[in-house]
Amino acid sequence: MWAGCTWMQPAHVWGANMHELGIVFHMIDTLEEIGRENELTAISRVTLDLGEVSGVLPDYLQDCWRWAADRTELLRSATLDVQAIEAVTVCNSCGRTYGTIEYGKTCPHCGSPDTVLLRGLEIEIREIEAM
């Protein structure tokens, strides 16, 4: 198994599924490079950590994955296992953390707007099952 790939989201967005399609194309390029470097013949499963405020829609991502992955020898029939990563924010005033989705940028503990997102933007390949 291989783990630990991180990348930034593509800057271009062409339409409803195009953002997700660009991400899938980038994933496939990365996975094919890993496949060449490790002499893999097939990848059966890819686990992806996806932050809940990443802007990526999991259903669109799955649709794009299936369409694109089946067009490659290495990833044909590979499953994409998407793991949601909760968005968490820390308050610089009181030091406490809280769920970003529920409370946004204002700390629910002290009311301060001086906050920073700790996690929730991730788009990371966590694990690859290969032969």
MARDRENNU-492960 format. One record per residue (C-alpha): residue in one letter; x, y, z. Coordinates in Angstrom, 1 decimal. Example, Ala and Ser with C-alpha at 12.3 -4.5 7.8 and 13.67 -1.06 7.14 Angstrom:
<recs>
+-----+--------+--------+--------+
! res !     c1 !     c2 !     c3 !
+-----+--------+--------+--------+
!   A !   12.3 !   -4.5 !    7.8 !
!   S !   13.7 !   -1.1 !    7.1 !
+-----+--------+--------+--------+
</recs>
This chain:
<recs>
+-----+--------+--------+--------+
! res !     c1 !     c2 !     c3 !
+-----+--------+--------+--------+
!   M !    0.0 !    0.0 !    0.0 !
!   W !    1.1 !    3.6 !   -0.7 !
!   A !   -0.2 !    6.7 !    1.1 !
!   G !    0.5 !   10.4 !    1.4 !
!   C !   -0.2 !   12.4 !   -1.7 !
!   T !   -1.4 !   16.0 !   -1.4 !
!   W !   -2.1 !   18.5 !   -4.2 !
!   M !   -3.9 !   21.8 !   -4.6 !
!   Q !   -7.2 !   22.0 !   -6.4 !
!   P !   -7.0 !   23.0 !  -10.1 !
!   A !   -7.8 !   26.7 !  -10.6 !
!   H !  -10.0 !   26.2 !  -13.6 !
!   V !  -13.7 !   25.5 !  -13.3 !
!   W !  -15.6 !   25.0 !  -16.6 !
!   G !  -19.0 !   23.8 !  -15.4 !
!   A !  -21.0 !   21.7 !  -12.9 !
!   N !  -18.8 !   18.6 !  -13.1 !
!   M !  -15.7 !   20.2 !  -14.6 !
!   H !  -14.1 !   21.1 !  -11.2 !
!   E !  -14.4 !   17.5 !  -10.1 !
!   L !  -13.3 !   16.2 !  -13.5 !
!   G !  -10.1 !   18.3 !  -13.3 !
!   I !   -9.4 !   16.9 !   -9.8 !
!   V !  -10.0 !   13.3 !  -11.1 !
!   F !   -7.6 !   13.9 !  -14.1 !
!   H !   -5.0 !   15.2 !  -11.7 !
!   M !   -5.5 !   12.1 !   -9.4 !
!   I !   -5.2 !    9.8 !  -12.4 !
!   D !   -2.0 !   11.5 !  -13.5 !
!   T !   -0.6 !   11.1 !  -10.0 !
!   L !   -1.7 !    7.5 !   -9.7 !
!   E !   -0.2 !    6.5 !  -13.1 !
!   E !    3.1 !    8.1 !  -12.1 !
!   I !    3.1 !    6.1 !   -8.9 !
!   G !    2.2 !    3.0 !  -10.9 !
!   R !    5.1 !    3.5 !  -13.2 !
!   E !    7.5 !    4.2 !  -10.3 !
!   N !    6.4 !    1.1 !   -8.5 !
!   E !    5.8 !   -1.2 !  -11.5 !
!   L !    2.1 !   -1.7 !  -10.6 !
!   T !   -0.1 !   -3.6 !  -13.0 !
!   A !   -3.5 !   -2.6 !  -11.4 !
!   I !   -4.9 !   -0.4 !   -8.7 !
!   S !   -8.1 !   -1.8 !   -7.2 !
!   R !   -8.9 !    0.9 !   -4.6 !
!   V !   -8.0 !    4.5 !   -3.9 !
!   T !   -8.9 !    6.1 !   -0.5 !
!   L !   -9.3 !    9.8 !   -0.7 !
!   D !   -9.6 !   12.2 !    2.3 !
!   L !  -12.0 !   15.0 !    1.2 !
!   G !  -12.5 !   18.1 !    3.4 !
!   E !  -16.1 !   19.1 !    3.9 !
!   V !  -15.4 !   22.7 !    2.9 !
!   S !  -13.1 !   21.8 !    0.0 !
!   G !  -15.8 !   22.8 !   -2.5 !
!   V !  -15.8 !   19.3 !   -4.1 !
!   L !  -19.1 !   17.5 !   -4.4 !
!   P !  -18.5 !   13.8 !   -3.6 !
!   D !  -21.3 !   12.5 !   -5.9 !
!   Y !  -19.9 !   14.5 !   -8.9 !
!   L !  -16.4 !   13.3 !   -7.9 !
!   Q !  -17.5 !    9.6 !   -7.9 !
!   D !  -19.3 !   10.1 !  -11.3 !
!   C !  -16.2 !   11.7 !  -12.8 !
!   W !  -13.9 !    9.0 !  -11.3 !
!   R !  -15.9 !    6.1 !  -12.8 !
!   W !  -16.0 !    7.7 !  -16.2 !
!   A !  -12.2 !    8.6 !  -16.3 !
!   A !  -10.7 !    5.7 !  -14.3 !
!   D !  -12.4 !    3.1 !  -16.6 !
!   R !  -10.5 !    4.6 !  -19.5 !
!   T !   -7.1 !    3.7 !  -18.1 !
!   E !   -5.5 !    0.3 !  -18.0 !
!   L !   -4.1 !    0.8 !  -14.4 !
!   L !   -7.4 !    2.0 !  -12.8 !
!   R !  -10.0 !    0.1 !  -14.8 !
!   S !  -12.7 !   -1.0 !  -12.2 !
!   A !  -10.8 !    0.7 !   -9.3 !
!   T !  -13.1 !    1.9 !   -6.6 !
!   L !  -12.8 !    5.4 !   -5.1 !
!   D !  -13.4 !    5.4 !   -1.3 !
!   V !  -14.1 !    9.0 !   -0.2 !
!   Q !  -13.6 !    9.7 !    3.5 !
!   A !  -15.1 !   13.0 !    4.7 !
!   I !  -12.8 !   15.2 !    6.8 !
!   E !  -14.7 !   17.4 !    9.2 !
!   A !  -14.0 !   21.1 !    9.0 !
!   V !  -12.6 !   22.4 !   12.3 !
!   T !  -11.8 !   26.0 !   13.2 !
!   V !   -9.6 !   27.4 !   16.0 !
!   C !  -10.3 !   30.7 !   17.7 !
!   N !   -7.2 !   32.8 !   18.2 !
!   S !   -8.8 !   34.7 !   21.1 !
!   C !   -9.9 !   31.9 !   23.4 !
!   G !   -7.9 !   29.0 !   21.8 !
!   R !  -10.9 !   26.6 !   21.5 !
!   T !  -11.9 !   24.7 !   18.5 !
!   Y !  -15.3 !   24.1 !   17.0 !
!   G !  -17.1 !   22.7 !   13.9 !
!   T !  -16.8 !   25.2 !   11.1 !
!   I !  -20.0 !   24.1 !    9.2 !
!   E !  -22.2 !   24.7 !   12.3 !
!   Y !  -20.7 !   28.0 !   13.4 !
!   G !  -18.8 !   29.6 !   10.5 !
!   K !  -16.1 !   32.1 !   11.2 !
!   T !  -17.4 !   33.5 !   14.5 !
!   C !  -16.3 !   31.5 !   17.6 !
!   P !  -19.3 !   30.1 !   19.4 !
!   H !  -17.4 !   30.1 !   22.7 !
!   C !  -16.3 !   33.8 !   22.9 !
!   G !  -17.9 !   35.5 !   19.9 !
!   S !  -14.5 !   36.5 !   18.3 !
!   P !  -14.2 !   36.7 !   14.6 !
!   D !  -10.4 !   36.1 !   14.9 !
!   T !  -10.5 !   32.4 !   13.8 !
!   V !   -8.5 !   30.1 !   11.5 !
!   L !   -9.6 !   27.0 !    9.6 !
!   L !   -7.5 !   24.0 !   10.9 !
!   R !   -8.8 !   21.3 !    8.6 !
!   G !  -11.5 !   20.7 !    6.1 !
!   L !  -10.0 !   21.8 !    2.8 !
!   E !   -8.1 !   18.5 !    2.2 !
!   I !   -8.1 !   16.7 !   -1.0 !
!   E !   -5.5 !   14.0 !   -0.3 !
!   I !   -4.9 !   10.4 !   -1.5 !
!   R !   -4.6 !    8.5 !    1.8 !
!   E !   -4.1 !    5.0 !    0.5 !
!   I !   -3.8 !    2.9 !   -2.7 !
!   E !   -4.5 !   -0.8 !   -2.9 !
!   A !   -2.5 !   -2.2 !   -5.9 !
!   M !   -1.1 !   -5.3 !   -7.5 !
+-----+--------+--------+--------+
</recs>
